[in-house]
Amino acid sequence: MLFRRIFQFLIVYIIGIAFLLMIKMALSLSNYVIPGVPLIVETAGQVFKDYFFDVMSTMSVTVLGQCISIVMAFTVGIAGRKSSWMGSFIKVTAYNIQAYPIVALAPIIFILLGDGFIPRLLIASMICYFPLLLSVLGIMATPVKDIEHFYIATGRMRWQLEVKIRAFENLNKLVTVISGSATLAMAGTIVAEFIAANAGIGYSIRVALYQSDLAKILVALFMIGIIISIYQGILETMGEQIKIRWSVSKQGEAL
Amino acid sequence: MHLECNNLNFTYPDSDITVINNLSFSMDTPGFNALFGPSGVGKTSLAKIIANSNSRSGDEIMTEHIDRILYSYNLERLPGWSSTGNHLNKVTPPEKLSLKEQLIRVFELQDVLDSRFSQLSMGQQNRINLIRYLLQDFDLLILDESLANVDEKLRETIILAIKDLFAGKMFLYISHNLIEVSKLCSQILVFGKSSENKDCSMIKGQDYKKGYQLNKQSLDITMLEIMNAF
């Protein structure tokens, strides 16, 4: 799972670089506009260490932001799963808010809170929260009738059991949604850093942009891609482990 | 114990097709009674209406001494996160532990209690599902093809054991097996084909129990009556 993710990213990245080099050759562009492979490698050697720590800084905000989003999405999703007034209100509100591009609110957050850790975290959480919430709401609001019928008919159904049944039956979807939301959280963090923060790989990309240094930007993109692929791979592996532990019998036979 | 249905009509929501039209019948005896008829005539719809009769207003479904109605059906599932044995233990009231052991023996499920539900055959799944219903408090239990995919011999053994162990309870058994219904059930509500405008009719079954002598001629007559009724 992990290596497949990294491999997929490398293919896309190499195709992207090849495309740029083709444009460079076709239009006879200088290294200043589109750097050649030797310059990219040389730049990578120069900025690798700094960018690694920048990406890790971004990653820490991403992970924390995603964790907050997951907790919030599950809390609100579980509360909003019922077809009661409150449940309908939560669903309608979530659908309407997610239709608005949250990233457009980033400048307001920076004006109110300034640069720093909290605005980055807030924007990362907000960007990955609403898609997560919609998925969790969809899963939690859909009854698994052929399992739930017995517990409802015999008066044994509790909200914890209902949530457990629906989560178990939709474990694949949940794992996919959570690992997919990592990209959103990362994108949110980078956008926040790009706009106004003073740390992280988004901030470094902004500096490279002001220097018109495409080589640095390409190195930054490479590092972002590798790190997010590893993170998503780890999330998917964790999801697989949870599925195996939850659904394999004592004898170790898979379902 | 009395179950009565008066002039019941049922149309599927958002549809003009009347599934049940002016249906009236009554069942007075505990034991195994049946709903019989071809697919699509409203057996399951009637079963669900009876199961939810406590929450319905009106006098279309009347019951006496039937406080708790349970509805079980084929294709129900147990959660997959632990073994079927664990699930059974969790839903078994303490006073019914010995009954549980007895049912597991009769239903021949001793060897699958450590397995997950999805690892069982369809017949085993239906049997384990039925056991958990039998372990609950009920006055009327509706079995909507709850013994589907169970071989005939074991199915008869199970039904005879249920009749023996739950003599004071009422069961409504939905099945497409003519011989089984004719032989084992007491009152059989036969649904006529709506395309031929046939009404429902109540036919007396042989109500065979352990140790009884089955009159094969009477069984043939019952089967003929049922066949003529739909």
Interface residues (C-beta under 8 A of the other chain):
Chain A: D146 I147 H149 F150 A153 T154 R156 K164 I165 F168 W246 S247 S249 K250 Q251 E253 L255
Chain B: A51 L70 Y71 S72 Y73 L75 E76 R77 L78 P79 G80 W81 S83 V91 D114 S115 R116 S118 Q119 N129 R132 Y133 Q136
